[in-house]
Amino acid sequence: MNNTYYKIRNGLTINYNASEENYCIWDSKQGWELVVNKKLIFFINAYSIAVTKETVFQLLQDQFQIDEETSAEVHEYLYDQNIICEFRPTETNVGTGKGGMFNTSVISIDQCLEGNWCDLIFIGMPYDLNVTHKPGTRSAPGYLRRVSGSLFQYDGIGLKGAYDPVEDKQKLVGVRMADCGDIHSVAFAKNGKEFDALEELIERVTRKGIFPVTIGGDHSISLPCIKGVATSHEKIGVIQLDAHSDFGLNSIDDWRTSVHHGNFIDAVLPVKNVEHVIQIGIRQLTQERVSHPDIIQYPGNSVFNQLNDLKKSLRKDMKYYLTIDVDVLDPSIMPATGTPLPNGLSYIELMNIIEFITKHANLCGLDVVELLPSIEKDIEGVMVSEIIFSVISKVMERKDQYEHNTKDASVSTY
């Protein structure tokens, strides 16, 4: 993931001259033009989306039997002629500049999906119409964007990541990420078209191999996220870190009218391609015990006595979506939530279980929900930002190791 990405420079016009069978590349702003032949146009068109030069070289080798040395020479020529340039989303005017999570660039979804440059994207879902107690989580996406920069300032050009003195390692090195902003609406409707928009967005980015991080909002926003991921994968599992099971064998005939943040798992279980749900940290009191064959539950902090069972439950043949409700933490350290429950996980316990999950489960998406921002202090916001940073850094490290191992394996077979 340390590769540089290239793209045809914006503002160029390419015209075909049929009588001479050549092409004219024209820069209207700088006032120059360059005549090239048809073969070179094939090369240039390979940079119509943001790609690495290695990707282009392999494409030309496969389709036109052009060797790597020749491809490198032509690449340098196009770069020197200012026909192609390095693709850096922080330098474009498509989005609104910086101000995203960890001070990433805020870009349009179209730019996020352009080419194959992006590894991870943040999405805000400022929705809390489905709370059953105290509202306010709609403010969490903007709040976290504001406070997360105090924890980590992302450099989209150097891609150096951040040094962690506790683990004595550099994290998020070479990872390209950005923020797509919030799912917008003049006025949100209960389980309305905004849910459909979030589901479609999650599906599109995951099909591109981009890791989505959605910031809620109440916990019902996980339903469209999970549906989007499930559509783009043959089968998935869901891992839920939560004080509440958000489940009760409720009949969801019409999720548009019935789903709220306390029963969304009832709507998740019938979703096509969802194989099972693993719940950790549950401690909500109920009238009676409720179970389901597709739910594996580790109440309270019992998971730490059953890590071998959890490891066996995490199937190797599918990916997992992780949803974190901040009320999984004890309210003594996480009071900033609408439905707190005592006797929750400590911060260290939560980080330990995240370490275990990211090590043994192949994650394909993340959401963090139910944060009720404090107007007086930023402590809880920085804590949640650290949780997000921990998950994404471990996921990206695992992805990087997988890509290197796959590459090494493919080379060794020849």
Backbone torsions as a table, in degrees:
resi	resn	phi	psi	omega
1	MET	NA	12.0	177.8
2	ASN	-91.4	3.9	-176.0
3	ASN	-71.0	152.5	173.7
4	THR	-92.1	141.8	-179.3
5	TYR	-104.6	146.1	-177.8
6	TYR	-129.1	154.4	-179.7
7	LYS	-154.1	152.6	172.9
8	ILE	-56.1	133.2	-176.9
9	ARG	-66.4	139.4	178.5
10	ASN	-62.6	145.1	176.1
11	GLY	97.7	-4.3	179.7
12	LEU	-87.0	143.5	175.2
13	THR	-118.2	132.8	179.9
14	ILE	-115.6	118.4	-179.4
15	ASN	-116.5	142.0	-179.8
16	TYR	-99.3	130.0	176.9
17	ASN	-102.8	101.7	-173.8
18	ALA	-65.3	-36.0	-176.3
19	SER	-67.4	-34.7	-179.0
20	GLU	-104.5	-2.2	178.9
21	GLU	51.8	48.7	174.3
22	ASN	-141.6	176.1	-176.7
23	TYR	-121.1	147.0	177.1
24	CYS	-115.7	119.5	175.9
25	ILE	-95.7	122.6	-171.5
26	TRP	-124.7	131.2	174.4
27	ASP	-107.8	104.9	-175.7
28	SER	-69.2	-29.3	-177.8
29	LYS	-76.4	-43.9	-177.8
30	GLN	-92.6	-10.3	172.6
31	GLY	75.6	32.1	177.3
32	TRP	-124.1	158.7	175.8
33	GLU	-139.9	156.9	-177.5
34	LEU	-141.3	129.1	178.6
35	VAL	-94.5	128.3	-178.4
36	VAL	-132.4	159.7	180.0
37	ASN	-89.8	176.9	-174.8
38	LYS	-64.8	-36.0	-179.1
39	LYS	-62.6	-40.9	-178.5
40	LEU	-68.9	-31.1	177.8
41	ILE	-63.2	-37.6	175.5
42	PHE	-57.1	-42.0	180.0
43	PHE	-65.4	-47.4	-177.8
44	ILE	-62.2	-41.8	-177.9
45	ASN	-63.7	-22.1	177.2
46	ALA	-64.4	-20.0	179.1
47	TYR	-99.4	19.2	179.3
48	SER	-67.3	-22.8	171.5
49	ILE	-118.0	163.1	-179.4
50	ALA	-71.0	115.3	-177.7
51	VAL	-140.1	163.5	171.6
52	THR	-82.0	155.5	179.2
53	LYS	-66.6	-29.9	177.8
54	GLU	-62.8	-37.7	177.3
55	THR	-63.3	-42.8	179.2
56	VAL	-64.8	-44.2	-179.2
57	PHE	-58.9	-42.3	-179.5
58	GLN	-67.1	-39.1	178.0
59	LEU	-61.3	-45.2	-178.9
60	LEU	-69.4	-32.7	176.5
61	GLN	-66.1	-43.8	-177.4
62	ASP	-69.9	-39.6	-173.1
63	GLN	-92.8	-33.7	-172.6
64	PHE	-126.5	4.8	179.1
65	GLN	56.1	36.7	176.0
66	ILE	-87.8	125.4	-176.2
67	ASP	-73.1	162.9	-174.2
68	GLU	-63.8	-37.5	-179.2
69	GLU	-62.8	-44.6	178.2
70	THR	-65.2	-41.9	178.6
71	SER	-60.2	-40.7	179.6
72	ALA	-64.8	-38.8	179.4
73	GLU	-65.5	-43.8	179.9
74	VAL	-67.9	-38.2	177.9
75	HIS	-58.3	-47.2	180.0
76	GLU	-63.4	-36.7	178.6
77	TYR	-63.2	-47.3	-179.9
78	LEU	-63.9	-36.3	179.4
79	TYR	-69.5	-43.3	179.5
80	ASP	-64.9	-33.6	179.8
81	GLN	-80.9	0.5	178.2
82	ASN	65.4	28.0	175.9
83	ILE	-85.3	-39.6	172.4
84	ILE	-115.1	156.3	-179.8
85	CYS	-146.1	165.5	176.3
86	GLU	-66.5	140.0	-178.9
87	PHE	-98.3	112.3	178.8
88	ARG	-129.8	112.8	-177.2
89	PRO	-62.1	-23.4	179.9
90	THR	-70.4	-14.9	-176.7
91	GLU	-103.0	2.9	-178.0
92	THR	-92.1	168.1	176.7
93	ASN	-111.3	19.4	-179.6
94	VAL	-73.1	-42.1	-179.3
95	GLY	-96.3	-152.7	-177.0
96	THR	-113.8	22.0	179.6
97	GLY	82.4	-155.9	-177.9
98	LYS	-79.3	177.5	-178.0
99	GLY	121.9	3.2	177.0
100	GLY	-84.3	-171.8	176.6
101	MET	-56.1	134.2	-178.4
102	PHE	56.1	29.4	178.9
103	ASN	62.1	31.0	172.2
104	THR	-72.5	166.3	176.8
105	SER	-73.0	142.3	173.3
106	VAL	-93.8	117.0	-175.0
107	ILE	-126.3	167.5	176.4
108	SER	-78.5	158.0	178.4
109	ILE	-65.6	-32.3	177.8
110	ASP	-61.4	-41.4	179.2
111	GLN	-69.6	-35.4	177.1
112	CYS	-59.9	-40.6	-175.5
113	LEU	-86.9	-2.4	-178.1
114	GLU	-80.4	117.5	179.3
115	GLY	77.1	-155.1	-178.5
116	ASN	-131.0	35.6	-173.6
117	TRP	-84.6	-22.4	-167.4
118	CYS	-95.6	134.4	177.9
119	ASP	-99.6	-34.0	-171.6
120	LEU	-150.3	141.8	-179.9
121	ILE	-134.6	140.1	174.6
122	PHE	-98.0	140.9	-179.9
123	ILE	-135.0	130.8	177.5
124	GLY	-97.8	138.1	175.5
125	MET	-128.3	86.8	-175.5
126	PRO	-80.6	71.0	-172.0
127	TYR	-131.9	127.8	175.7
128	ASP	-145.0	34.5	178.5
129	LEU	-74.3	-10.7	-175.4
130	ASN	-106.3	18.2	178.4
131	VAL	-77.6	152.2	178.4
132	THR	-109.2	-0.2	179.6
133	HIS	-134.3	-94.7	-171.8
134	LYS	-108.2	122.4	178.9
135	PRO	-81.1	174.7	177.0
136	GLY	130.8	-11.5	-178.3
137	THR	-69.7	-11.0	175.9
138	ARG	-61.5	-21.2	-178.5
139	SER	-85.2	-8.3	-173.4
140	ALA	-62.8	-43.0	-178.5
141	PRO	-57.4	-47.8	178.5
142	GLY	-65.7	-38.7	178.6
143	TYR	-61.9	-45.9	-178.6
144	LEU	-68.2	-35.8	175.8
145	ARG	-60.6	-38.3	-178.2
146	ARG	-69.4	-45.8	-172.5
147	VAL	-87.6	-21.8	-174.4
148	SER	-65.3	-26.6	179.7
149	GLY	-65.7	-19.7	177.3
150	SER	-75.1	-17.9	177.7
151	LEU	-90.5	-42.3	-174.1
152	PHE	-154.9	129.6	176.9
153	GLN	-106.9	110.2	-177.5
154	TYR	-73.6	134.7	175.7
155	ASP	-109.1	103.2	-176.2
156	GLY	-76.3	-8.7	179.6
157	ILE	-99.9	-51.4	-179.8
158	GLY	-75.2	-29.6	179.6
159	LEU	53.5	37.6	-178.5
160	LYS	-81.3	-14.7	-178.4
161	GLY	71.9	-142.6	-178.0
162	ALA	-144.3	142.9	177.5
163	TYR	-88.4	128.9	178.1
164	ASP	-103.7	108.3	-177.9
165	PRO	-68.9	-24.7	179.9
166	VAL	-68.4	-45.1	179.2
167	GLU	-94.1	-5.2	179.7
168	ASP	53.6	53.5	179.1
169	LYS	-153.8	156.0	175.3
170	GLN	-88.1	132.5	-177.1
171	LYS	-117.4	152.2	179.4
172	LEU	60.6	29.0	177.6
173	VAL	-68.4	128.2	176.8
174	GLY	75.6	2.6	-178.3
175	VAL	-82.1	128.0	179.1
176	ARG	-102.1	118.1	-178.2
177	MET	-141.7	158.9	-178.1
178	ALA	-153.4	179.3	-178.0
179	ASP	-123.9	126.0	179.2
180	CYS	-86.9	4.4	-177.9
181	GLY	76.6	-160.7	-176.1
182	ASP	-98.0	152.8	164.2
183	ILE	-67.6	119.1	-171.8
184	HIS	-98.6	151.4	171.3
185	SER	-162.5	143.8	175.6
186	VAL	-61.1	-46.0	174.8
187	ALA	-145.9	119.1	-178.9
188	PHE	-66.1	138.9	173.3
189	ALA	-101.9	150.2	-179.8
190	LYS	-61.1	118.2	179.3
191	ASN	49.7	42.4	-173.2
192	GLY	-94.3	-152.9	-175.2
193	LYS	-62.9	-22.0	177.8
194	GLU	-65.4	-33.9	174.3
195	PHE	-64.6	-40.4	178.8
196	ASP	-63.6	-40.9	-180.0
197	ALA	-64.0	-41.9	179.0
198	LEU	-65.6	-42.4	178.7
199	GLU	-60.5	-46.0	-179.3
200	GLU	-64.4	-41.1	179.8
201	LEU	-62.6	-45.8	179.7
202	ILE	-62.1	-41.8	178.5
203	GLU	-61.0	-45.2	-176.5
204	ARG	-65.5	-42.8	-177.7
205	VAL	-72.5	-36.7	-179.8
206	THR	-70.9	-31.9	174.9
207	ARG	-64.2	-26.7	177.2
208	LYS	-84.5	-1.7	-178.3
209	GLY	81.6	15.9	179.0
210	ILE	-91.1	135.7	-178.8
211	PHE	-86.1	117.9	-178.9
212	PRO	-91.3	136.4	173.8
213	VAL	-121.7	109.8	-176.4
214	THR	-102.6	131.7	-179.4
215	ILE	-107.9	116.0	177.6
216	GLY	-91.0	179.4	14.7
217	GLY	82.4	159.8	176.6
218	ASP	-80.0	173.3	-168.0
219	HIS	-72.6	-13.1	178.6
220	SER	-66.7	-19.3	-179.9
221	ILE	-68.4	-13.9	176.6
222	SER	-68.4	-26.0	-178.5
223	LEU	-60.4	-54.3	177.6
224	PRO	-63.7	-32.4	177.5
225	CYS	-63.2	-46.9	-178.9
226	ILE	-66.6	-40.1	177.8
227	LYS	-62.5	-38.9	178.5
228	GLY	-65.4	-44.0	178.1
229	VAL	-66.2	-41.1	-178.2
230	ALA	-64.3	-31.9	179.2
231	THR	-69.0	-30.9	-176.3
232	SER	-94.5	3.1	177.0
233	HIS	-132.4	152.0	-179.9
234	GLU	-67.6	-35.6	176.1
235	LYS	-159.9	144.8	179.3
236	ILE	-138.7	162.1	167.9
237	GLY	-116.3	161.0	178.7
238	VAL	-120.1	130.4	174.7
239	ILE	-111.9	122.7	-175.1
240	GLN	-118.0	117.2	173.9
241	LEU	-101.1	114.6	-165.7
242	ASP	-164.9	151.6	171.5
243	ALA	-81.0	-23.3	-176.3
244	HIS	-115.4	146.2	179.4
245	SER	-76.8	-21.8	-178.5
246	ASP	52.7	40.3	-171.6
247	PHE	-156.6	143.7	178.6
248	GLY	-164.7	28.5	-177.7
249	LEU	56.9	35.5	178.4
250	ASN	-78.9	143.8	176.4
251	SER	-82.9	119.2	-178.9
252	ILE	-107.4	81.2	179.7
253	ASP	-71.7	-38.9	179.3
254	ASP	-135.4	98.3	-175.4
255	TRP	-64.3	-23.9	179.8
256	ARG	-59.6	-35.8	-177.5
257	THR	-102.6	-21.3	-170.2
258	SER	-100.4	-30.2	-171.6
259	VAL	-74.6	135.5	170.5
260	HIS	-140.2	-174.9	-173.1
261	HIS	-73.0	-9.1	-179.6
262	GLY	-101.8	2.5	179.6
263	ASN	-143.5	15.4	-173.4
264	PHE	-64.2	-25.7	178.4
265	ILE	-63.9	-30.9	174.9
266	ASP	-59.3	-33.2	178.6
267	ALA	-84.8	-21.6	179.4
268	VAL	-74.6	-41.3	-174.0
269	LEU	-55.6	-39.4	178.8
270	PRO	-79.7	-5.4	-176.9
271	VAL	-62.5	130.4	179.6
272	LYS	-58.3	137.2	177.5
273	ASN	81.9	-4.9	173.4
274	VAL	-84.5	115.0	-175.0
275	GLU	-85.9	-45.0	179.3
276	HIS	-161.4	167.0	179.1
277	VAL	-124.1	130.5	176.3
278	ILE	-110.0	121.3	-177.1
279	GLN	-111.8	130.5	-177.1
280	ILE	-128.1	133.2	175.4
281	GLY	94.7	3.7	-175.1
282	ILE	-64.5	130.7	179.5
283	ARG	-147.1	13.3	178.8
284	GLN	-68.1	134.5	175.8
285	LEU	-77.0	135.8	178.3
286	THR	-132.7	164.5	-179.3
287	GLN	-65.3	-34.1	178.9
288	GLU	-154.8	164.9	-179.6
289	ARG	-71.5	131.1	178.7
290	VAL	-121.2	128.6	-178.8
291	SER	-132.9	165.7	179.2
292	HIS	-150.1	140.4	-177.2
293	PRO	-61.6	-21.6	-179.2
294	ASP	-99.4	9.7	177.5
295	ILE	-116.0	126.7	173.9
296	ILE	-109.8	121.2	-172.1
297	GLN	-120.2	135.2	174.8
298	TYR	-120.8	92.5	-174.4
299	PRO	-67.1	151.3	176.6
300	GLY	52.4	-131.4	177.3
301	ASN	-104.9	21.7	-177.6
302	SER	-63.8	-19.4	-177.5
303	VAL	-59.9	-27.5	-176.9
304	PHE	-72.7	-14.6	173.3
305	ASN	-97.2	0.1	-175.9
306	GLN	-135.1	34.9	-176.7
307	LEU	-63.7	-34.1	177.6
308	ASN	-65.6	-38.6	176.7
309	ASP	-65.5	-41.9	178.6
310	LEU	-62.2	-42.6	179.8
311	LYS	-60.7	-41.1	178.5
312	LYS	-67.5	-29.6	-179.6
313	SER	-73.3	-25.0	-178.2
314	LEU	-82.1	98.5	-173.8
315	ARG	-72.8	141.2	-178.4
316	LYS	-80.5	-15.2	-173.8
317	ASP	-91.9	9.8	178.9
318	MET	-153.2	167.2	179.5
319	LYS	-97.8	162.7	-176.3
320	TYR	-125.5	142.2	173.5
321	TYR	-102.6	130.0	-177.3
322	LEU	-106.4	123.8	174.6
323	THR	-118.8	127.7	-176.9
324	ILE	-118.3	114.9	170.8
325	ASP	-91.5	125.2	-173.7
326	VAL	-64.7	-15.7	178.9
327	ASP	-76.6	1.6	170.2
328	VAL	-64.0	-26.3	176.0
329	LEU	-78.0	153.1	176.8
330	ASP	-65.5	137.9	-178.3
331	PRO	-62.9	-15.5	176.4
332	SER	-65.3	-25.2	177.6
333	ILE	-115.0	-14.0	177.3
334	MET	-134.8	73.1	177.9
335	PRO	-78.2	-12.2	-172.6
336	ALA	-83.6	64.0	177.7
337	THR	-151.3	155.9	-172.1
338	GLY	-80.1	-23.6	-178.1
339	THR	-132.2	66.8	-176.9
340	PRO	-71.1	149.9	175.1
341	LEU	-134.1	138.3	-179.9
342	PRO	-71.0	168.5	174.9
343	ASN	65.8	39.9	179.2
344	GLY	-89.1	-176.5	179.1
345	LEU	-68.7	148.5	169.8
346	SER	-78.2	166.7	179.9
347	TYR	-63.1	-41.7	179.3
348	ILE	-63.8	-40.7	177.7
349	GLU	-61.5	-42.6	179.3
350	LEU	-63.3	-44.0	-179.8
351	MET	-65.5	-34.4	177.8
352	ASN	-67.0	-40.6	-179.9
353	ILE	-72.2	-32.0	173.7
354	ILE	-63.8	-42.0	177.3
355	GLU	-59.0	-43.6	-178.7
356	PHE	-67.2	-45.4	-177.8
357	ILE	-64.0	-47.1	-177.9
358	THR	-67.6	-22.1	178.0
359	LYS	-79.3	-36.0	-171.2
360	HIS	-109.9	-8.6	179.1
361	ALA	-120.8	139.7	177.9
362	ASN	-88.7	97.4	-174.0
363	LEU	-80.1	142.8	179.7
364	CYS	-122.4	2.3	178.7
365	GLY	179.4	160.9	-176.6
366	LEU	-146.5	140.4	163.7
367	ASP	-134.2	152.3	176.2
368	VAL	-127.4	125.3	-169.9
369	VAL	-134.0	170.5	171.8
370	GLU	68.5	22.4	173.6
371	LEU	-84.5	122.9	178.5
372	LEU	-103.9	100.5	-171.1
373	PRO	-59.5	142.3	176.2
374	SER	-92.1	133.9	178.7
375	ILE	-83.8	-8.7	-175.0
376	GLU	-100.6	-26.9	-175.3
377	LYS	-150.6	161.3	-176.6
378	ASP	-110.9	8.8	-173.6
379	ILE	-58.6	-49.3	-177.8
380	GLU	-64.5	-35.8	179.0
381	GLY	-65.1	-40.9	177.9
382	VAL	-67.4	-37.0	179.1
383	MET	-63.4	-45.5	179.4
384	VAL	-66.9	-36.7	176.2
385	SER	-61.1	-39.1	178.1
386	GLU	-65.9	-38.0	177.5
387	ILE	-62.1	-45.8	178.7
388	ILE	-62.7	-45.0	179.5
389	PHE	-59.5	-41.9	-179.0
390	SER	-62.1	-45.5	-179.0
391	VAL	-64.0	-51.0	-173.3
392	ILE	-68.2	-34.4	179.7
393	SER	-66.4	-38.7	179.2
394	LYS	-72.9	-37.9	177.8
395	VAL	-64.6	-44.4	-179.4
396	MET	-68.3	-34.4	176.6
397	GLU	-65.2	-41.8	178.7
398	ARG	-66.1	-40.6	178.7
399	LYS	-62.4	-42.2	179.7
400	ASP	-62.9	-43.1	179.1
401	GLN	-64.5	-40.0	179.8
402	TYR	-63.5	-44.3	-179.0
403	GLU	-64.5	-39.7	178.4
404	HIS	-66.8	-42.5	179.4
405	ASN	-64.2	-39.3	178.5
406	THR	-64.7	-42.3	179.4
407	LYS	-63.8	-45.0	179.9
408	ASP	-62.8	-39.8	-178.6
409	ALA	-65.5	-39.2	-178.4
410	SER	-68.8	-34.2	179.6
411	VAL	-70.6	-37.2	-175.4
412	SER	-70.4	-16.5	-177.8
413	THR	-81.2	-10.7	-177.7
414	TYR	-98.9	NA	NA
